[in-house]
Amino acid sequence: MKEAQGLKRRVLSIWLPGLAIERWARTSDCAPDDPVVLTIEGTHGPIIHAVTQAAAERGARAGSRLTDARAVDPALVAVPADPAGDAILLKRLARWAGRWSPLIEVDGADALRFDVTGIAHLFDGERGLAKDVLNRFAAMGLSARLAIAPTATAAWALAHYGKARAVICGKDTGAKLGGLPVAALRLPPDAVRTLERLGLKTIGTLAGIERRSLARRFREADNPVDALDRALGRKPEPLTAVPTDRPPRVLLKPEEPATHHEAPVQALERMLPDLVRQLQQRHLGARRLSLTGFRVDGSIGMASVATAIPSREPKHLQRLLSDKAAALDPGFGFDAFALQADWSEGLASGQDSLVGEVSTEREVARLVDRLTVKLGPEKVQRPQPYESHLPERASRWRPALDKVDPVEAPTAQRPQRLLDRPEAIAVVYATPEGLPRRFVWRRAVHDIARVEGPERIAPEWWRERSTARLRDYYRVEDLGGRRYWIYREGLFGDGRGGNPEWYIHGLFG
């Protein structure tokens, strides 16, 4: 078989055949020689999902019915499987595997695949990368098989059906696939059975059959010719996790696991110049930066910050991320770090001024970034006027550096301080529709010396329910000289509720 020429892409597929049973064994009190099987519910009773080595030696096999297996060995111990927990572990492993590649996705219930194009030199070649992957999974008590190939289908096939625990292939992909069973092409079971009945049991024999006659026997979705073309790179097979452009990223591997709390900050100092260099080469500025520490026990720690405008200034980025990096708990030790610009925008090189002064906009952005890191993004915002008759809706909060759109301001006088929510007050008035004379707010009595109003604000019928009531606002001043903005909601006999209610909405300076 001849594969497509010029294949430069490299995909690593790792299969964890014992994921379910090994995860169960880590938390179980059973002895290693107990014949345990994990089961899931099937149409006609429990189905064996995974088996221990002792159960396998007694004839138990994954996929068989529990009743059939117990007919051979009644001593089998059945335990319900936990596919949901296995899926959670697999997703956690995918995040942890970011030590090898930023482009990772879960592949089925027990496998991962990475795009490792152009990164093998960081691990002394692809054989060094494969060795590192196997050793680290073994240190967590997980058995693994892997393959590195030009396509995802070929890598999956060789990881699942290859003769060795680690298979690396390039131009010889077709030859290595030739001896594998047709099931390695990830075809549906019915298609596999049809091919085997036709005597086409290996990929090599399948490749020797005339393509048009073979394609007529299968539906388009089950066509083995298409699967073969994807495996050999004749048809594209994109990974869903692969973006059009890789994010700027730097990887650091300490010689020994780092257990001191200063390690993340020291790693940041070492990696940041390389990341800034990548940003400069691609004329980008970071908007979101993340530092990930990979612990030896398989967990990760992450610190991330965002910037108000694109930036690639090392001192500024380090100042933002250092405090959060210092807070990362090393646990049993970090054995790898990754610094990545998760979100970046175009930033061309330019000169701020002829005398070397930093622009005001950039200085304000730096200040906003530092305040955001200290206080949180929800505490560093600016008000945006919004077209609404109701005062509490007349403004909204936006990020601090967002442009504020002009909105026509109300002509009537408004208080300098508006309460977050209007607070109910008790009001004494001469007549039901007359001016207020006294009100009680927060257990304090305020006698009104002066009053202006009313200013009537009608409900926004296009936004509110039909039961919404109009408001009459008054500017009042008590005997102590303090000025308030109060309103009466509703009128007597308006048919939209009971008696009118009074509220205080703001305070004048």
N, C-alpha and C positions, 0 to 999 in steps of 0.2 A: 504493500500500500504506500502511496505517496501523499504526504500531507502538503498543505498549502505552503508556498514558499514565502520567505520573509517574515516568519512569525517571531516577534520580539517580546510578546507579552508573556509573563510568567505568573501562573496561578498556583497557590499552595492549597491543597485540600487535606484536612486532618479529620480522621475518623476516630471516634471514641466508642469502640464496640461494647465496652463494659460500663458505660456511663451510669445506667440505671442501677445495676447490681453493685457497682463499686461505691456509688453514692449511698445506697442503702447500707452497705457493709460498714461504712465509716461511722454510722450512728446506731448500729445494731449490737446487741449483746450476744448474738449467736456465735458459736464456735466456727472457725474456718472450715471444718470438715462436715458441717451440717448441710444436708441436701435441701437447700432452700430454692424455691422458685417464686418469682414475682408474677402476679397475674393481673389481667385486665378483663373486664366483662365482655363476652362475645355474644353472638346471636344465639348460640346453642350452649351457653355455659362459659365458665372461665377459660381464658386463653393464656398460655404461658408467655410472658413478656420478656423475662430475663431469667437466667439461671446462674447459680454458683458453680464453681469448678466441680465440687462434689456431686451436685445434681446432674451436671453434664456427663460425668463418668458413669452415672446410673441410667443414662439414656434419655434424660429430659432435654428437650430442644425448644428454643423460642419459636413461637408460632403454632405449636401443637396444642391440642386440647388437654386441659388438666386431667380429665377423666381417663384419657388414653395413656397419659404418662403415669398416672397412679395405678393403672392396670398392670404396668410393667414393674413399678416400684411403689407399693402403698406407703412407704415411709417418707415420701416427699412432703416437705413442709411448705404450704402455700401461704404467701403474704401478699396483700394487695399492693400493687405498684402505685407509684405517684408520678404520672407523666407531667403534671403541672409543675411539681417541684423540680423535675429533671429539666424542664424547659427554662425555669428561672435560673438554675445553675448554668445551663448552656449560654444564656444571655450574659450572665456575669463573667463567664469565661471569655466570651467574645470581647467584652470591654477590657478584661485583663490582657487579652492577646494583642491589644494595641501596642504592646512593647515591640512587636515585629512589623506591624503595618497599620497605617491609619484607615485602610480600606478593608473592612472585615464584615462578613455577614454570616448569620446562622444558616446552615444548609441542612434542612430536615430536622429530625429529632435527635441526632447524635453526631453531627458533623459541623465543621466550620470551614470556610474558605476565605483566603486572603489574596489580594492582588499584591504580589511581591516584586513587581517589575522594577528593576533598577535599585533595589535596596539590599541585595545579597552581599554586596561588598562590605556592608556594615557588620557582617557576621562571618567574615573570612570566606565568602563564597556560599553557594547554595548548600553544599554538604555541611558546612558549619552551621548554617541556618537550620537545616533539618535536625542536626544533632542537638542544637540548643532547644528546639521545640520539643523533641521527644524527652530530653532530660528534665525539662521544667514540668511537663505534664506528669512524668513519672514521680517527681518529687512531691506532687500533690496526691499521689496514689491513684492516678488515672492512666490506664493503658491506652496507647495511641498508635495509629498507623497513619502515614502521610505520603503524599506524592507531590512533586512539583512538575508541572507540564505547561505547554503553551495554551491550553484551553481548560475551562472549568470541567467539562465532561470527561476529558482524558485524565485530569488530576483525580477526580472522584473515582473513576473506574480503577485506576492503578492503586489508589489508597485502599479501596474495598476488596479488590481481587488480585492485587499484585502479590508476588511471591515473597517480597522483602518488606520489612517494617517501614522502610523509607525508599522511595523510588524517585529518581530524578531523570528526566528525559527531555530531549530537545528535538533534533532532527530525526532521532530514532523513535519518535512517538508512535508512528504507525507500526513499526516492528514490535514494539513492546505491547501494543494493544492487540496484536494479531492473535495471540494465544489465549486471550481472556474470553470467558463465556459471553454470549450476547446479552445476558442480564446486566453486564457491566455498562451498557449504554443507557441504563435507567429507563428501559422500555416498560410499558404496562405488562402485568403477568400474562394476560391473554396473548399479547404480541410475542412474548418470549416463548410461550408454549407452541404457538403456531410455527415459529422459526425452528424450534427443536424438532417438531414433527416433520418439517421439510428437510431435516438433516443439517440445518445451518446452526451448529451449536457454538461456534466460536466467531469472534469478530473477523478473523482472517478469512474464513470460508464465506462469511456474509459479504465481505468486500469483493470477492471474486465473482459474484452473481451479477448478471446484467441488470442495470438499475431500473429501467422502465418496467420490465416484467415483475420485478420485486415490488415496486411501488404500487402496482395495480392491486395487489393482494391486501393492502392495509389502508386504513383511514389516514387522512392527512396528519391527524394528531399523533397517531401511533406509527408513523412511517419510519422504519429503521434506517432508511437511506438518509433522511434528515438528521437523525441522531448521529449517524456515522460522520456526516459532513461537519456537524458541530464539534465532534471529538477531534477531527483532523484540522479544524480551523478553516474549512471551506465555506462555512456559514458563520456569521457573527453570533456570539453568545455573551451579551453584556452582563456583568454583575450588577445587580440592582443597587449595591452600595457604592459603586464607583462613580464619582462625579466627573464632570468634564475636565476639571483641573484639580490637581492635588493641592491641599492646603499647605502653606509653609510649615515645616515641622523639623525639629531637631531631636535626636535620640541620644541619650547618655547612659552608658552602662558602667557603674563603678566596679573596680576589681573585686571588692568585697561588699557584702550587704551593709548599707549605711544605717546604723541604729541611733545616731545622735540627732537631736532635734534641729541642728543647724544644717543638716544635709540638704533639705529641699532648697533653702536659700542659696547655699553654695552651688548647687546644681543649676539654679536659675542664673546665677552670675556667669557660669561657664557656658551655658547654652544660648543666652540672649544675644551675644554678638553674632553667632552663626545665623540665628533667626532673622536678625536685622539685616544681615547681608543678603539673605534670600529675598526679603521684602524689597530691598533696594534693587536687586537684579530684576525683579518683576514689576517694579514701579508701583508697589502696593504699600498701604498703611494698615496696621492692625486696628480693628474695631472691637474684637473680643479675643482675649488671650487666655489660654489654659495651660496649667502645669499639672501633669499627671505623674504620680509616683506609684510604681508597681511593687507591691510587697511580696516577700518570699512565700507567704502563705496563700497567695492567689487573690488577695483583695487589692483594692486600689484606693488611693487618696487623690483628691482633685481640688485645685484652687483655680478660680477663674475671675477675671475682671473684664469690664467693658470700658471703652473710651468714648468720649463725646464726639470726637472727630478722628479721622484716620491718623495714626501716628506710628512712626518707627524710630522714635528717639529713645535710645537705650536707657538713659537715666530716668526718664519719665515712666517708661514701662516697668522698669525694675522697682521704682518707688511704689507703684500701684500694686504690684503682685507680691512684693517681699513680705508684707505683714500676713497675708493669707497663706503664703508658702510656709512661713514659720509656724503656723498653727497646725500643719499637717502632722498627724501622729505616725511615727515610723513603725510602731508595732514591733514585729520581729525583724524589721529591717527592710529598706528599699534596695532592690537590686537592679532597678532601671528607672529612668525618668524620661518623659517626653514633654517638650514644650511646643505648642502648636497655636497658630493663628487661626482659630475656628472661623472667624469672619473677618474679611479684609476688603478694602475698597481701594480704588485707584488713587495714587498719590504721586504726582510728578515732582521731580526735583525742581526747586525754585528758590529764589533769594527773597527774603522778607523785605529788606530795605538796603539802601546804599551804605548805611553806617552800621549795619550788623545788628540792628535792634529787632527783638522778637515782636511779631505782630500782636496787637491787643487781642484779636480773636483767639490766637493760639494760647496766650496767657490765661484768658478766661476759660478756655477749654481744659487746660491743665488744672486750674482751680476746681472746676466742676468735677473732673475725674477724681481728684483727691477727696473732695467732700463726699462724692458718691461711694467711694470705697469705705470711708469712715462711717457714714450715716445711713447708707442704703439708697438705692435709686428712687424709692418712693418719697424720700425726704428732700430731694434736690430737684425741684420742678418750678415751673413758672405758670402764672395764670394766663388763660387764653379766653378773651371775650367770646361769647356765644350768643347768637340771636335768640332771645327768649324774653317774654314779658315778665316771667316770674324771676325775682331776684336770685333765688337759690340755683336757678338754671342758667343764669346769665354769664357764667364763667366756668371753665374747666381747667384741669391741670394737664400740662404737657411737659415733655423733657426740657431741661433747662436751656438748651441751645437751639431748640426748635424755633423757626420763624413764627412770629405772632401775626395772624391775619387781621387786618383792620376790620372793625365792626362798629357800626354807628352807635355812639354812646347815648344813653337816655338823657333827656333834657332836664328831668327833675333831679333834685338834690338827693344824693345817696350817702349813707353813713360810711365812715372810714372802716369800721369793723362790722362784718356781717357774721352772725352766728352760723355754725355749721348746720344746725337745725333750729327752726323757730321753736321757742319755749312758751308753753301756755302760761297765761297770767290771769289774775282776777281783776276786773275793771269795774269801777263805780262810775256811773254816768247819770246825767240829769234826765234824759229821755232815751228811749231805746235806740233811736237813730241819731242821737245828739253827740256832742263832743265828750271825750273821757275827762273825768275830774280827778280820779285817784286810781292807782293800780298796785297790786301786790305781786312782787317778783322775788323768788328765792327767799320767802319769808320776810321780806323787807317791804314796808309801806312807802309809796312815793306819791306825795301830793303834787298835782300838776299845776305849775304856775303859768305856763304858756303852751299853746297848742297851735299847730298849723295843719291844714288838711281839710277834707280827705283827698288823697290821690287814689283814684279807683283803678284797679288792675283786674281785668276780666280773665276768666279761665282760658287756657289754650285748648279749645274744643277739639282741635285736630290731634292732640296728644293725650288728652285726659278723658276720663269717663264723663258721662252726661250728668253725674251727680256732683261734679266739682263746683265750688261756690266762688263767687267773686270776692275780692279783698278791697277794703278801704284802709289805706295807710295814713298814719298821722306821725308828724314830728312833734315830740313833746319835750318839755323841760320841767324838771321838778324844782322844788324850793331850794335845793342845794346847788342848782346850776348844772346838773347833769342832764344830758340830752339823750333821748332814746327814739328808736323807730319802732312803732307798734302798729298792729293792724287788726281789724275786725274781719273775720271770715264769715261771710254769709249775711243775709238780711232776714228780718222777721217776715214770715209768710212767703219766702221765695220758693217753697215747695221742694227744696233740696236738702232737707234735714230739719233738725230742731232749732233751738235758739242759736244765735250767732256766738262764735267763740273768739276770744282775744288771744293774741300772741305777741311776743317781743321778737324782733328779727334782727335788730342791729343797734350799734352804739355810735354816736357821733363823738368826734374828738373834742 
